[in-house]
């Protein structure tokens, strides 16, 4: 399993999600999926391109995505963003 860590932006966004049980539940499912296999096709997995090359995403809902970077050499996944669509 991969260890999940959070960037500063993602931590701030988690605080916003405290009031949304539905999104928190879905986020929990996605984080479990990422920790098990960060490249699984579940939750509309995509590898990002251009400025975000090297990052991946899984869709939380129509607007929000979990953007993350897998660091295989240390078996860590860094969650960089949870809410919005990239830089919304």
Secondary structure, 3 states (H helix, E strand, C coil): CCEEEECHHHHHHHHHHCCCHHHHHHHHHHHHHHHHCCCCCCCCCEECCHHHCCCEEEECCCCCEEEEEEEHHHCEEEEEECCCCCCC
